[in-house]
Amino acid sequence: MLVHPNFDPVAIQIGPLAIRWYGLMYLVGFATAYFLGRWRIARGRAGRITLALLDDLLFYGVLGVILGGRLGYVLFYKPGYYLQHPLEILAVWQGGMAFHGGFLGVVLGVIGFSLANGSPPLRVGDAVAAAAPVGIFFGRLANFVNAELWGRPTDLPWGMVFPGADCPEPWPLACGRHPSQLYEAGLEGLLLGVLLWFAIRRGALKRPGRVTALFLIGYGLARTLIEGLRQADALFVTPDNPFGHVVRLGGDWGLTMGQVLSLPMLAVGLALLAWTARRRA
């Protein structure tokens, strides 16, 4: 089996100031999305979005990801703890971000940007959805660098031993786990980004909302699938619930928190796709 390289999570240390790989990956994701927007504007493929509006949109997006991601983690995963320790909600340096919270934050950001600038929300949403897989890709790479959110045990040849991961009996001492962070980077980031690029090349932007719908469907499917290979959050794991299902369907069957939050994305995406199919291009 493979062994995780055990990267140092701190990329740059300047005295007491520590710049972590996780923060750098966020920065790279936002920067890549920004320059992708500039590239589309320069080629006249961004509709009425100008460079000034792109700056505003990036601000709304960053605010939505950070605030939404943090509040999503607080509300979805540890509401009881933060209810007793409300000041720790602000301690983002201790970790704790949730994709689905960041997604909802970006949705609110898109709506706020559209209302402030008189832009069609679906068109703005399509522009954001087209760039989102880039950020997801780098974010999942950051999870891998941090050796967090690893997968369930596996004896496949690419199973990886992660530092800090326990070895449940009677599993062999060389406890390989699915590198689920890389699975998600490949599916939710790389593959989804390529599929959206092909859809845009085939005219998906002519039907406002279609790119957003495809993103919701693609992410919902990929996350629901990978959750079956990902180690459940320890908050939900008990001796009688080893897979951390928050919705028990009987026996070893159930839904994890990630699946519970992803299935509505899939449903909304399918409904939006059907709606765009009925509208004229």
Helices and strands as residue ranges (DSSP letters): E 2-3, E 10-14, E 17-20, H 21-42, H 51-76, H 79-84, G 86-90, G 92-94, H 99-117, H 121-145, E 160-161, H 180-184, I 185-191, H 192-201, G 204-206, H 210-227, G 234-236, E 247-250, E 253-255, H 257-278
